[in-house]
Amino acid sequence: MCCAVRRMRKCNDDIVENKCGKEGKKYMNQMVQSIAGTRLPEIACRDFDPTSKKCTSILPAPGTKAGNTRSNSVLSRLLNTYSAL
């Protein structure tokens, strides 16, 4: 879970920073934090580098399309929302 969350955040940060600059990235992170209502995932997952061998060995390659898009999982729906951006 932490590997996936950190990969998603890095991807999101890279896209926003490339399009909107550092201030846009800062604003987006503040907005995501206020929507989530907590920094718990960031705190609990801070030691997980999405490019580490530990994470790359359990996560699909970046850009891999989801195989089961009909999942009822809340996490799956959230990740699908981000991937649609």
All heavy atoms as an XYZ file, in Angstrom:
647
protein
N       0.830     -1.185      0.000
C       0.000      0.000      0.000
C       0.877      1.251      0.000
O       0.646      2.173     -0.772
C      -0.913     -0.068      1.221
C      -1.709      1.141      1.453
S      -3.108      1.156      0.354
C      -3.890      2.615      0.881
N       1.876      1.280      0.876
C       2.730      2.464      0.959
C       3.492      2.703     -0.343
O       3.645      3.843     -0.769
C       3.703      2.346      2.130
S       2.952      2.683      3.742
N       3.953      1.638     -0.966
C       4.656      1.795     -2.237
C       3.741      2.424     -3.285
O       4.142      3.329     -4.018
C       5.176      0.451     -2.728
S       6.527     -0.233     -1.745
N       2.493      1.950     -3.335
C       1.528      2.473     -4.311
C       1.177      3.932     -4.015
O       1.110      4.760     -4.930
C       0.270      1.614     -4.320
N       0.960      4.244     -2.752
C       0.629      5.625     -2.376
C       1.784      6.558     -2.711
O       1.584      7.628     -3.290
C       0.268      5.708     -0.873
C       0.233      7.144     -0.384
C      -1.062      5.035     -0.612
N       2.993      6.162     -2.390
C       4.150      7.017     -2.667
C       4.376      7.180     -4.163
O       4.726      8.264     -4.638
C       5.400      6.452     -1.990
C       5.404      6.557     -0.482
C       5.505      8.004     -0.004
N       6.596      8.698     -0.621
C       7.784      8.901     -0.066
N       8.009      8.503      1.152
N       8.742      9.522     -0.718
N       4.146      6.114     -4.943
C       4.301      6.227     -6.395
C       3.256      7.189     -6.954
O       3.553      8.034     -7.795
C       4.165      4.874     -7.073
C       4.327      5.017     -8.604
C       3.970      3.780     -9.350
N       5.069      2.832     -9.345
C       4.991      1.638     -9.923
N       3.890      1.245    -10.522
N       6.021      0.827     -9.887
N       2.025      7.057     -6.487
C       0.959      7.927     -6.956
C       1.279      9.386     -6.621
O       1.113     10.268     -7.466
C      -0.369      7.519     -6.321
C      -1.544      8.378     -6.759
S      -3.073      7.936     -5.932
C      -2.732      8.462     -4.266
N       1.739      9.647     -5.403
C       2.053     11.020     -5.000
C       3.203     11.588     -5.828
O       3.167     12.737     -6.250
C       2.406     11.083     -3.511
C       1.235     10.892     -2.572
C       0.173     11.974     -2.730
N       0.650     13.315     -2.594
C       0.649     14.027     -1.480
N       0.168     13.526     -0.386
N       1.124     15.256     -1.470
N       4.237     10.761     -6.076
C       5.370     11.234     -6.880
C       4.921     11.564     -8.294
O       5.285     12.606     -8.838
C       6.493     10.198     -6.909
C       7.694     10.676     -7.721
C       8.809      9.687     -7.736
C      10.005     10.105     -8.560
N       9.903     11.205     -9.451
N       4.124     10.712     -8.866
C       3.610     10.946    -10.218
C       2.789     12.235    -10.248
O       2.974     13.084    -11.125
C       2.774      9.753    -10.662
S       2.100      9.907    -12.327
N       1.900     12.364     -9.296
C       1.066     13.553     -9.200
C       1.931     14.809     -9.030
O       1.727     15.817     -9.714
C       0.096     13.397     -8.028
C      -0.924     14.502     -7.972
O      -1.443     14.922     -8.990
N      -1.201     14.971     -6.778
N       2.897     14.741     -8.124
C       3.782     15.888     -7.890
C       4.547     16.270     -9.153
O       4.670     17.448     -9.483
C       4.775     15.586     -6.765
C       4.157     15.630     -5.380
O       2.995     16.073     -5.250
O       4.840     15.219     -4.420
N       5.078     15.269     -9.857
C       5.844     15.547    -11.077
C       4.985     16.219    -12.144
O       5.405     17.189    -12.775
C       6.446     14.252    -11.640
C       7.550     13.670    -10.770
O       8.006     14.360     -9.828
O       7.942     12.520    -11.025
N       3.770     15.720    -12.334
C       2.876     16.285    -13.350
C       2.506     17.725    -13.000
O       2.594     18.622    -13.832
C       1.611     15.418    -13.512
C       1.973     14.091    -14.164
C       0.538     16.150    -14.319
C       0.852     13.057    -14.124
N       2.101     17.943    -11.754
C       1.674     19.276    -11.340
C       2.850     20.255    -11.388
O       2.712     21.377    -11.877
C       1.024     19.246     -9.931
C       0.780     20.648     -9.415
C      -0.275     18.460     -9.972
N       4.011     19.827    -10.916
C       5.171     20.728    -10.935
C       5.577     21.078    -12.361
O       5.913     22.233    -12.648
C       6.352     20.115    -10.183
C       7.507     21.080    -10.037
C       8.608     20.584     -9.118
O       8.433     19.555     -8.449
O       9.650     21.249     -9.077
N       5.539     20.110    -13.273
C       5.893     20.381    -14.671
C       4.938     21.355    -15.331
O       5.332     22.174    -16.147
C       5.953     19.085    -15.480
C       7.198     18.283    -15.191
O       8.203     18.806    -14.724
N       7.132     17.000    -15.437
N       3.653     21.268    -14.984
C       2.650     22.130    -15.614
C       2.435     23.443    -14.871
O       2.083     24.446    -15.489
C       1.317     21.394    -15.737
C       1.377     20.260    -16.732
C       0.012     19.698    -17.004
C       0.138     18.593    -18.020
N      -0.813     18.710    -19.080
N       2.606     23.420    -13.543
C       2.222     24.585    -12.730
C       3.346     25.153    -11.866
O       3.119     26.123    -11.145
C       1.056     24.209    -11.819
S      -0.344     23.486    -12.695
N       4.511     24.537    -11.874
C       5.630     25.033    -11.094
C       5.583     24.571     -9.640
O       4.665     23.878     -9.209
N       6.605     24.993     -8.887
C       6.724     24.581     -7.487
C       5.575     25.095     -6.629
O       5.108     24.411     -5.727
C       8.064     25.029     -6.921
C       9.241     24.276     -7.506
C      10.527     24.623     -6.793
C      11.723     23.965     -7.438
N      11.776     22.534     -7.285
N       5.117     26.308     -6.898
C       4.004     26.861     -6.115
C       2.714     26.077     -6.374
O       1.922     25.845     -5.466
C       3.795     28.342     -6.419
C       4.841     29.234     -5.781
C       4.864     29.138     -4.260
O       3.790     29.217     -3.632
O       5.960     28.980     -3.703
N       2.501     25.665     -7.617
C       1.337     24.851     -7.948
C       1.390     23.507     -7.243
O       0.381     23.015     -6.741
N       2.580     22.915     -7.208
C       2.763     21.641     -6.510
C       2.476     21.806     -5.021
O       1.777     20.983     -4.419
C       4.186     21.132     -6.722
C       4.523     19.877     -5.968
C       5.969     19.506     -6.227
C       6.557     18.754     -5.082
N       7.965     18.453     -5.257
N       2.975     22.877     -4.434
C       2.743     23.135     -3.005
C       1.247     23.294     -2.730
O       0.706     22.711     -1.788
C       3.498     24.393     -2.583
C       3.358     24.747     -1.132
C       4.149     26.006     -0.808
C       3.895     26.463      0.607
N       4.624     27.695      0.916
N       0.567     24.064     -3.566
C      -0.872     24.273     -3.407
C      -1.635     22.957     -3.538
O      -2.531     22.661     -2.748
C      -1.378     25.289     -4.427
C      -2.873     25.433     -4.414
C      -3.511     26.139     -3.394
C      -3.658     24.855     -5.400
C      -4.889     26.263     -3.363
C      -5.031     24.971     -5.379
C      -5.644     25.677     -4.362
O      -7.012     25.779     -4.333
N      -1.290     22.164     -4.546
C      -1.971     20.889     -4.770
C      -1.789     19.969     -3.563
O      -2.739     19.312     -3.128
C      -1.448     20.222     -6.036
C      -2.127     18.932     -6.340
S      -3.871     19.206     -6.664
C      -4.168     17.992     -7.878
N      -0.583     19.912     -3.020
C      -0.340     19.069     -1.855
C      -1.159     19.536     -0.654
O      -1.692     18.718      0.094
C       1.145     19.019     -1.508
C       1.924     18.135     -2.454
O       1.395     17.168     -2.985
N       3.173     18.464     -2.670
N      -1.286     20.841     -0.479
C      -2.109     21.370      0.609
C      -3.586     21.009      0.388
O      -4.290     20.652      1.332
C      -1.951     22.881      0.722
C      -0.602     23.305      1.243
C      -0.383     24.808      1.136
O      -1.069     25.510      0.400
N       0.611     25.302      1.866
N      -4.034     21.090     -0.850
C      -5.419     20.770     -1.167
C      -5.696     19.280     -0.925
O      -6.717     18.922     -0.325
C      -5.729     21.137     -2.617
C      -7.193     21.102     -2.936
S      -7.571     21.820     -4.539
C      -6.873     20.608     -5.635
N      -4.797     18.421     -1.358
C      -4.971     16.979     -1.160
C      -4.999     16.661      0.334
O      -5.833     15.887      0.798
C      -3.865     16.176     -1.878
C      -3.849     14.727     -1.428
C      -4.029     16.264     -3.378
N      -4.123     17.303      1.086
C      -4.086     17.076      2.531
C      -5.384     17.532      3.190
O      -5.926     16.842      4.044
C      -2.910     17.812      3.158
C      -2.796     17.580      4.653
C      -1.634     18.335      5.256
O      -0.643     18.594      4.591
N      -1.755     18.682      6.517
N      -5.923     18.659      2.763
C      -7.159     19.141      3.377
C      -8.344     18.250      3.001
O      -9.240     18.036      3.808
C      -7.438     20.591      2.985
O      -7.799     20.705      1.645
N      -8.351     17.705      1.799
C      -9.422     16.796      1.386
C      -9.321     15.485      2.166
O     -10.327     14.958      2.645
C      -9.367     16.529     -0.129
C      -9.751     17.790     -0.900
C     -10.273     15.367     -0.521
C      -9.481     17.714     -2.375
N      -8.096     14.983      2.300
C      -7.898     13.722      3.023
C      -8.150     13.901      4.515
O      -8.561     12.965      5.191
C      -6.484     13.208      2.788
N      -7.896     15.103      5.017
C      -8.123     15.367      6.431
C      -7.041     14.844      7.345
O      -7.141     14.966      8.560
N      -6.003     14.257      6.767
C      -4.933     13.709      7.587
C      -3.646     13.597      6.773
O      -3.690     13.497      5.552
C      -5.305     12.317      8.137
O      -4.238     11.840      8.957
C      -5.565     11.329      7.021
N      -2.536     13.609      7.476
C      -1.238     13.373      6.839
C      -0.745     11.973      7.153
O       0.404     11.636      6.889
C      -0.226     14.400      7.332
C      -0.539     15.808      6.855
C       0.577     16.766      7.159
N       1.755     16.339      6.407
C       3.002     16.526      6.847
N       3.237     17.129      7.972
N       4.028     16.107      6.134
N      -1.614     11.139      7.727
C      -1.210      9.807      8.165
C      -0.526      8.985      7.076
O       0.529      8.399      7.332
C      -2.407      9.053      8.744
C      -2.096      7.697      9.371
C      -1.094      7.843     10.506
C      -3.365      7.052      9.870
N      -1.079      8.905      5.843
C      -0.368      8.123      4.822
C       1.048      8.644      4.555
O       1.969      7.853      4.388
C      -1.246      8.267      3.576
C      -2.597      8.574      4.105
C      -2.353      9.393      5.352
N       1.222      9.959      4.535
C       2.558     10.519      4.311
C       3.501     10.157      5.448
O       4.662      9.821      5.226
C       2.480     12.035      4.189
C       1.794     12.515      2.943
C       1.638     14.021      2.944
O       2.553     14.719      3.399
O       0.579     14.487      2.494
N       3.001     10.242      6.668
C       3.834      9.953      7.834
C       4.157      8.458      7.904
O       5.312      8.078      8.086
C       3.133     10.432      9.122
C       3.028     11.961      9.118
C       3.862      9.941     10.366
C       2.093     12.534     10.151
N       3.138      7.624      7.762
C       3.342      6.176      7.873
C       4.177      5.609      6.730
O       4.869      4.605      6.904
C       1.991      5.468      7.927
N       4.126      6.246      5.566
C       4.780      5.693      4.377
C       6.059      6.431      3.978
O       6.616      6.148      2.917
C       3.800      5.701      3.206
S       2.347      4.669      3.473
N       6.530      7.344      4.792
C       7.662      8.181      4.381
C       8.939      7.402      4.085
O       9.791      7.864      3.346
C       7.910      9.279      5.387
C       8.494      8.809      6.673
C       8.857      9.980      7.583
N       8.860      9.488      8.946
C       8.266     10.073      9.941
N       7.639     11.195      9.746
N       8.303      9.550     11.137
N       9.103      6.208      4.648
C      10.320      5.423      4.418
C      10.238      4.535      3.178
O      11.151      3.764      2.917
C      10.631      4.563      5.647
C      11.005      5.403      6.853
O      11.536      6.522      6.662
O      10.765      4.954      7.992
N       9.148      4.644      2.432
C       8.982      3.814      1.235
C       9.280      4.638     -0.012
O       8.532      5.534     -0.362
C       7.558      3.256      1.161
C       7.294      2.185      2.175
C       6.979      2.514      3.480
C       7.377      0.853      1.813
C       6.740      1.523      4.428
C       7.139     -0.142      2.752
C       6.823      0.197      4.055
N      10.381      4.318     -0.675
C      10.758      4.978     -1.921
C      10.159      4.164     -3.067
O      10.474      2.979     -3.213
C      12.282      5.026     -2.036
C      12.778      5.588     -3.348
O      11.954      5.920     -4.228
O      14.006      5.698     -3.498
N       9.272      4.776     -3.869
C       8.619      4.006     -4.933
C       9.582      3.476     -5.996
O       9.230      2.571     -6.743
C       7.620      4.993     -5.536
C       8.130      6.339     -5.160
C       8.864      6.165     -3.859
N      10.816      4.010     -6.022
C      11.800      3.513     -6.994
C      12.750      2.488     -6.381
O      13.636      1.985     -7.065
C      12.613      4.678     -7.589
O      13.332      5.329     -6.540
C      11.716      5.680     -8.295
N      12.559      2.167     -5.091
C      13.431      1.191     -4.424
C      13.154     -0.218     -4.947
O      12.086     -0.496     -5.507
C      13.211      1.224     -2.911
O      11.941      0.676     -2.588
N      14.108     -1.099     -4.737
C      13.943     -2.493     -5.165
C      12.744     -3.126     -4.459
O      12.006     -3.910     -5.062
C      15.222     -3.279     -4.885
C      15.195     -4.675     -5.426
C      16.535     -5.366     -5.272
C      16.434     -6.750     -5.885
N      17.720     -7.402     -5.937
N      12.544     -2.776     -3.187
C      11.416     -3.330     -2.428
C      10.088     -2.997     -3.121
O       9.235     -3.857     -3.286
C      11.420     -2.765     -1.007
C      10.280     -3.281     -0.167
C      10.157     -2.742      1.251
C      11.171     -1.844      1.802
N      10.934     -1.439      3.188
N       9.929     -1.738     -3.531
C       8.672     -1.329     -4.164
C       8.559     -1.822     -5.605
O       7.489     -2.289     -6.013
C       8.522      0.188     -4.107
S       8.136      0.824     -2.458
N       9.629     -1.712     -6.375
C       9.536     -2.130     -7.777
C       9.314     -3.636     -7.915
O       8.772     -4.083     -8.923
C      10.788     -1.713     -8.589
O      11.952     -2.280     -7.984
C      10.907     -0.203     -8.659
N       9.690     -4.405     -6.882
C       9.489     -5.854     -6.964
C       8.032     -6.250     -6.712
O       7.612     -7.334     -7.107
C      10.404     -6.584     -5.977
O      10.009     -6.326     -4.642
N       7.243     -5.370     -6.076
C       5.849     -5.736     -5.786
C       4.831     -4.947     -6.597
O       3.681     -5.343     -6.688
C       5.530     -5.608     -4.284
C       5.724     -4.177     -3.799
C       6.338     -6.588     -3.465
C       5.265     -3.928     -2.381
N       5.248     -3.834     -7.178
C       4.323     -3.008     -7.964
C       4.445     -3.336     -9.447
O       5.520     -3.701     -9.917
C       4.633     -1.521     -7.777
C       4.348     -0.922     -6.406
C       4.855      0.513     -6.348
C       2.864     -0.975     -6.086
N       3.363     -3.196    -10.195
C       3.489     -3.347    -11.654
C       4.335     -2.203    -12.211
O       4.490     -1.164    -11.556
C       2.042     -3.263    -12.150
C       1.283     -2.597    -11.068
C       2.005     -2.861     -9.781
N       4.865     -2.392    -13.377
C       5.682     -1.353    -13.998
C       4.860     -0.076    -14.172
O       3.656     -0.143    -14.420
C       6.195     -1.842    -15.350
N       5.504      1.090    -14.034
C       4.764      2.341    -14.249
C       4.109      2.347    -15.633
O       4.693      1.900    -16.608
C       5.855      3.419    -14.158
C       6.922      2.810    -13.319
C       6.894      1.343    -13.671
N       2.879      2.827    -15.673
C       2.143      2.896    -16.935
C       1.332      1.659    -17.261
O       0.586      1.645    -18.241
N       1.450      0.598    -16.435
C       0.684     -0.617    -16.666
C      -0.798     -0.336    -16.471
O      -1.195      0.282    -15.496
C       1.128     -1.726    -15.678
O       2.516     -1.975    -15.859
C       0.343     -3.000    -15.898
N      -1.608     -0.764    -17.419
C      -3.058     -0.581    -17.324
C      -3.631     -1.568    -16.305
O      -3.174     -2.705    -16.209
C      -3.732     -0.811    -18.680
C      -3.299      0.164    -19.745
C      -3.909      1.517    -19.485
C      -3.545      2.471    -20.610
N      -3.904      3.821    -20.332
N      -4.628     -1.101    -15.569
C      -5.291     -1.962    -14.584
C      -5.993     -3.110    -15.286
O      -6.614     -2.921    -16.333
C      -6.288     -1.149    -13.775
N      -5.923     -4.294    -14.689
C      -6.555     -5.457    -15.293
C      -8.023     -5.583    -14.922
O      -8.829     -6.029    -15.696
N      -8.375     -5.183    -13.707
C      -9.752     -5.311    -13.245
C     -10.290     -3.921    -12.934
O     -10.137     -3.407    -11.847
C      -9.825     -6.202    -12.004
C     -11.238     -6.369    -11.493
O     -12.189     -5.912    -12.128
N     -11.387     -7.013    -10.360
N     -10.930     -3.307    -13.892
C     -11.432     -1.938    -13.700
C     -12.811     -1.911    -13.066
O     -13.374     -0.852    -12.865
C     -11.475     -1.190    -15.048
O     -12.314     -1.916    -15.941
C     -10.084     -1.036    -15.639
N     -13.357     -3.053    -12.735
C     -14.694     -3.117    -12.127
C     -14.630     -3.378    -10.624
O     -15.603     -3.791    -10.028
C     -15.531     -4.186    -12.803
C     -15.803     -3.870    -14.250
C     -16.577     -5.007    -14.895
N     -16.683     -4.781    -16.313
C     -17.808     -4.440    -16.913
N     -18.904     -4.290    -16.229
N     -17.826     -4.250    -18.204
N     -13.511     -3.137    -10.026
C     -13.354     -3.373     -8.596
C     -14.249     -2.433     -7.792
O     -14.433     -1.277     -8.151
C     -11.891     -3.155     -8.197
O     -11.759     -3.230     -6.804
N     -14.791     -2.931     -6.704
C     -15.604     -2.112     -5.814
C     -14.777     -1.525     -4.670
O     -15.318     -0.872     -3.798
C     -16.763     -2.935     -5.239
C     -17.798     -3.229     -6.295
O     -18.039     -2.414     -7.176
N     -18.392     -4.395     -6.221
N     -13.492     -1.781     -4.669
C     -12.615     -1.274     -3.626
C     -12.549      0.252     -3.678
O     -12.408      0.847     -4.746
C     -11.209     -1.853     -3.825
O     -10.255     -1.088     -3.151
N     -12.638      0.876     -2.514
C     -12.538      2.333     -2.433
C     -11.165      2.776     -2.920
O     -11.045      3.753     -3.669
C     -12.804      2.823     -0.996
C     -12.528      4.298     -0.865
C     -14.221      2.493     -0.576
N     -10.114      2.062     -2.528
C      -8.770      2.409     -2.977
C      -8.657      2.313     -4.489
O      -8.100      3.197     -5.136
C      -7.732      1.502     -2.310
C      -6.288      1.713     -2.752
C      -5.834      3.139     -2.433
C      -5.374      0.706     -2.108
N      -9.231      1.265     -5.061
C      -9.204      1.103     -6.511
C      -9.895      2.267     -7.207
O      -9.397      2.796     -8.201
C      -9.863     -0.220     -6.897
O      -9.912     -0.356     -8.292
N     -11.042      2.672     -6.693
C     -11.756      3.805     -7.287
C     -10.948      5.092     -7.183
O     -10.904      5.887     -8.112
C     -13.118      3.973     -6.627
C     -14.105      2.923     -7.091
C     -15.477      3.268     -6.593
N     -15.948      2.117     -5.818
C     -16.868      2.158     -4.902
N     -17.444      3.290     -4.582
N     -17.232      1.083     -4.277
N     -10.301      5.302     -6.041
C      -9.472      6.488     -5.859
C      -8.313      6.497     -6.837
O      -8.055      7.506     -7.507
C      -8.947      6.549     -4.420
C      -7.991      7.689     -4.098
C      -8.704      9.032     -4.216
C      -7.420      7.518     -2.703
N      -7.631      5.374     -6.961
C      -6.497      5.298     -7.883
C      -6.956      5.458     -9.338
O      -6.267      6.084    -10.136
C      -5.744      3.989     -7.696
C      -5.031      3.840     -6.352
C      -4.422      2.466     -6.222
C      -3.976      4.908     -6.176
N      -8.107      4.915     -9.680
C      -8.643      5.081    -11.036
C      -8.949      6.550    -11.315
O      -8.778      7.023    -12.433
C      -9.878      4.224    -11.259
C      -9.552      2.781    -11.492
O      -8.461      2.450    -11.925
N     -10.484      1.903    -11.190
N      -9.412      7.285    -10.312
C      -9.673      8.698    -10.479
C      -8.381      9.438    -10.816
O      -8.342     10.254    -11.739
C     -10.285      9.294     -9.192
O     -11.513      8.619     -8.937
C     -10.549     10.772     -9.333
N      -7.302      9.139    -10.087
C      -6.026      9.789    -10.361
C      -5.470      9.405    -11.725
O      -4.919     10.235    -12.429
C      -4.991      9.452     -9.277
C      -5.119     10.303     -8.062
C      -5.649      9.796     -6.887
C      -4.726     11.636     -8.066
C      -5.772     10.574     -5.756
C      -4.843     12.426     -6.948
C      -5.368     11.897     -5.797
O      -5.484     12.677     -4.688
N      -5.632      8.142    -12.101
C      -5.069      7.724    -13.385
C      -5.817      8.319    -14.569
O      -5.293      8.399    -15.669
C      -5.051      6.193    -13.484
O      -6.363      5.694    -13.567
N      -7.052      8.773    -14.338
C      -7.842      9.361    -15.419
C      -7.458     10.814    -15.693
O      -7.888     11.387    -16.686
C      -9.323      9.271    -15.084
N      -6.650     11.394    -14.828
C      -6.266     12.818    -15.000
C      -5.305     13.000    -16.145
O      -4.543     12.251    -16.508
C      -5.624     13.356    -13.717
C      -6.545     13.360    -12.503
C      -5.771     13.820    -11.287
C      -7.727     14.262    -12.732
